[in-house]
Amino acid sequence: MHLLDNPIRSEELLVKTFDIKHRFYASSSEPLTHKELIEFARENGDDYLINLYNDHSLGYAENGGSEDLRQVIATLYDEKISADNIVIFPGGQTGMTITTLAMLHSGDHAIIVTPSYQSLEEGVKLAGGKVTRVPLTPNDKWQVDVEAIKKAIQKNTRYLVFNDPHNPSGSLMREDIKRELVKIAEANDILILSDEVYRLLEFDDSQRSASVAELTKNGLALATMAKPWGAGGTCVGWVVCQDNTIIESLRKAQHMFGVCFSRAGEIQAMMAIRATKQIVGRNLQIIRDNLELLDAFFHEYEEWFEWIRPEASGTGFVKFKGPITADDLAKQLLDVGILVFPSYIFDCDEDLKQYFRIGFSRRTMPAALNAFKKFVDENSENWRQYK
Ligand SMILES: Cc1ncc(COP(=O)(O)O)c(C=O)c1O
């Protein structure tokens, strides 16, 4: 497969809509500013990081990510994870793709839980892998069907890919299911690529399950500054794994694609992670406030929408009950300056054609919801005629 055979579906839409008024699809947290970051660092007594930032060299940073950053990241995991178990990548997307290219060989088989972030699957195809999709459904609140995973295993299955907390639904995988998948992977010599970029954004802390990287040596966990911290501009993502041979391979693979890390971004990431309580706490409050508005809206408009309340992150997958598909609905919304991500972005099967993703992690969401409400009010009469 050639790199550009399957362009990323959301990319095309996002380029066209860079200046759109209402980003009702957005998945990353409220963007953090450098000024706020410095204030948090001062509050936390991290003046050494402010000095490091002001004095840092613009030469090359350490390949695979500087040790000080990897040490700070390790504090987000349990004692099995140290700086040596982490490889830094320029963002989550690069991390997932390079990891997959490094782990798979042509002809290897991968099982991917869908709907999913497109690059999780494209990486496998680019590596020459064969894909079996195991779809989630709203019937059991987007939980993985363990029996379907077992059935999908072939002699050459090397990789199991899932995303938890899940984009687009905002659901959390039940802990017993996660542990069952780990057992299956260990018994069948399968690596798990667990996209955990929305971890730390669970609405109820007690529902956060262990990272796959903590649970098994077969686990590779992906994270990014873009989501919980709203700091995608630092261009820092990472992969965590207990197995040092795998870490060594990832470091080598990462080196092939980029040796030019941003030390400024690394230092900003350290400041942000050390201020996780303040930053993620603030971002979760924005999410909770927006959720209240959404709960009220979907209750009032249940004639048109089915709302399975998310449990984590800032996205939800909503069912449209009107007479057109979610793809057509999204096209009409675009005409009035509102961007949502409809089912085609996630290449959904027929049974999810009425679904679209909304994002509610930004302070701008209430204005987007008002515009959306106006659109629904203006179209309801017409939809009723065709129902
Ligand atoms: C599930 C998931 N994984 C990975 C990424 C990519 O992360 P990054 O923006 O750091 O490249 C995203 C971004 O939307 C995502 O939703």
The ligand as an ORCA input file, in Angstrom:
! r2SCAN-3c Opt
* xyz 0 1
  C      -7.922      8.377     19.639
  C      -6.837      9.319     19.198
  N      -5.581      8.874     19.123
  C      -4.571      9.679     18.727
  C      -4.805     10.985     18.356
  C      -3.663     11.813     17.832
  O      -2.989     12.519     18.811
  P      -2.082     13.787     18.383
  O      -3.045     14.909     18.159
  O      -1.161     14.021     19.525
  O      -1.338     13.422     17.141
  C      -6.107     11.489     18.416
  C      -6.390     12.885     18.019
  O      -7.515     13.291     17.805
  C      -7.151     10.642     18.862
  O      -8.426     11.057     18.949
*
